[in-house]
């Protein structure tokens, strides 16, 4: 048996974008989860804090749509963030049935720590690529992501 090829996947798999993306995503997800766990956060926390930092206070439903997170997962993650003082829930003055979520200084600090941890993980993931190749990979994956996002949205989605 050829030991050099012993651990290598078959070429018919390695030549499939779906297989490569799936396996890269699995490895990436594990590394990101480990990095976030080291600072006491999770992927959903980071996404919600990032949305609040960039776009300002929002309803739970709007955050879920913006971050692509299911409603029940948004509620659970926001409960955790509120319990740790990273966000504040308050009734929406325009509709008292709805909550508005606001980022706190503690949440902004945790977001900065998460961004730093994520940056180190990104460096490890993309180590074999030059800066130009990294930019091109991000650009191409963004095109695929946007294309798939448009296809999976209901016709009424913004």
C-alpha positions as CSV (number, residue, x, y, z in Angstrom):
1,X,0.0,0.0,0.0
2,X,1.2,3.5,-0.8
3,X,1.6,5.2,2.6
4,X,1.8,8.6,1.0
5,X,-1.8,8.2,-0.3
6,X,-3.0,6.1,2.6
7,X,-4.7,8.9,4.4
8,X,-5.7,10.9,1.3
9,X,-9.3,11.0,0.2
10,X,-10.1,9.8,-3.3
11,X,-9.6,12.3,-6.1
12,X,-13.3,12.1,-7.1
13,X,-14.1,13.5,-3.7
14,X,-11.2,16.0,-3.5
15,X,-12.4,17.4,-6.9
16,X,-15.9,18.2,-5.5
17,X,-16.4,21.7,-4.1
18,X,-19.3,20.4,-1.9
19,X,-17.0,17.8,-0.3
20,X,-14.2,20.2,0.2
21,X,-16.5,22.9,1.6
22,X,-18.1,20.4,3.9
23,X,-14.9,19.1,5.3
24,X,-13.3,22.5,5.6
25,X,-16.4,23.7,7.4
26,X,-16.3,20.8,9.8
27,X,-12.7,21.6,10.7
28,X,-13.3,25.3,10.8
29,X,-16.3,24.9,13.1
30,X,-14.4,22.8,15.5
31,X,-11.5,25.3,15.7
32,X,-13.9,28.3,16.1
33,X,-15.8,26.5,18.8
34,X,-12.6,25.8,20.7
35,X,-11.4,29.4,20.3
36,X,-14.8,30.8,21.5
37,X,-15.0,28.3,24.4
38,X,-11.6,29.5,25.6
39,X,-13.1,32.9,26.3
40,X,-16.5,31.7,27.4
41,X,-18.6,32.4,24.3
42,X,-20.2,30.6,21.4
43,X,-20.8,31.2,17.7
44,X,-24.4,32.4,18.2
45,X,-23.3,34.8,20.9
46,X,-20.6,36.3,18.5
47,X,-23.1,36.6,15.7
48,X,-25.7,38.4,17.8
49,X,-23.2,40.7,19.5
50,X,-21.7,41.5,16.0
51,X,-25.1,42.4,14.6
52,X,-25.9,44.6,17.6
53,X,-22.6,46.4,17.4
54,X,-22.9,47.0,13.6
55,X,-26.6,47.8,13.3
56,X,-27.7,48.9,16.8
57,X,-30.6,47.8,19.0
58,X,-33.0,45.4,17.4
59,X,-35.8,43.0,18.1
60,X,-35.2,39.4,18.8
61,X,-36.9,38.5,15.5
62,X,-34.8,41.0,13.5
63,X,-31.6,39.6,15.0
64,X,-32.6,36.1,14.2
65,X,-33.3,37.0,10.5
66,X,-30.1,39.1,10.2
67,X,-27.9,36.3,11.7
68,X,-29.7,33.4,10.2
69,X,-30.5,31.9,13.6
70,X,-33.7,30.1,14.4
71,X,-36.1,31.9,16.8
72,X,-35.8,29.5,19.7
73,X,-32.0,29.5,19.4
74,X,-32.0,33.3,19.4
75,X,-34.0,33.4,22.6
76,X,-31.7,30.9,24.3
77,X,-28.6,32.7,23.3
78,X,-30.0,36.1,24.3
79,X,-31.0,34.6,27.7
80,X,-27.4,33.7,28.2
81,X,-26.1,37.0,27.0
82,X,-28.5,38.9,29.2
83,X,-27.7,36.8,32.2
84,X,-24.0,37.7,31.8
85,X,-24.8,41.4,31.3
86,X,-23.7,41.5,27.7
87,X,-27.1,42.6,26.4
88,X,-30.2,44.3,27.9
89,X,-33.7,43.5,26.9
90,X,-36.3,46.2,27.1
91,X,-39.9,46.6,25.9
92,X,-40.1,48.2,22.5
93,X,-41.8,51.5,23.0
94,X,-43.6,51.1,19.6
95,X,-44.9,47.6,20.4
96,X,-44.8,46.5,24.1
97,X,-45.3,42.9,23.0
98,X,-41.8,42.9,21.5
99,X,-38.4,43.3,23.2
100,X,-35.6,45.4,21.9
101,X,-32.1,44.1,22.5
102,X,-29.2,46.5,23.2
103,X,-25.5,45.8,23.5
104,X,-23.8,46.7,26.8
105,X,-20.2,47.7,27.4
106,X,-19.6,44.2,28.7
107,X,-21.0,42.8,25.5
108,X,-18.8,45.1,23.4
109,X,-15.8,43.9,25.4
110,X,-16.7,40.3,24.9
111,X,-17.2,40.9,21.2
112,X,-13.7,42.4,21.0
113,X,-12.3,39.3,22.7
114,X,-14.2,37.0,20.4
115,X,-13.0,38.9,17.4
116,X,-9.4,38.5,18.5
117,X,-9.9,34.7,19.1
118,X,-11.6,34.4,15.8
119,X,-8.8,36.3,14.1
120,X,-6.2,33.9,15.5
121,X,-8.3,31.0,14.3
122,X,-8.7,32.5,10.8
123,X,-4.9,32.9,10.6
124,X,-4.5,29.2,11.4
125,X,-7.1,28.1,8.9
126,X,-5.8,30.2,6.1
127,X,-2.1,29.7,6.8
128,X,-1.3,28.1,3.4
129,X,-2.8,31.0,1.5
130,X,-1.2,34.3,0.5
131,X,-3.1,37.5,1.4
132,X,-4.3,37.8,-2.2
133,X,-5.5,34.2,-2.2
134,X,-7.3,34.9,1.1
135,X,-9.1,37.9,-0.3
136,X,-10.1,35.9,-3.4
137,X,-11.4,33.0,-1.3
138,X,-13.5,35.3,0.8
139,X,-14.8,37.1,-2.3
140,X,-15.7,33.8,-4.0
141,X,-17.3,32.2,-1.0
142,X,-19.2,35.5,-0.5
143,X,-20.7,35.1,-4.0
144,X,-21.7,31.5,-3.4
145,X,-23.2,32.4,0.0
146,X,-25.2,35.3,-1.4
147,X,-26.4,33.1,-4.3
148,X,-27.5,30.4,-1.9
149,X,-29.1,32.9,0.5
150,X,-31.2,34.4,-2.3
151,X,-32.4,30.9,-3.4
152,X,-33.4,29.8,0.1
153,X,-35.3,32.9,1.1
154,X,-39.1,33.0,0.9
155,X,-40.3,35.4,-1.8
156,X,-41.4,38.0,0.8
157,X,-38.0,38.1,2.6
158,X,-36.1,41.3,2.4
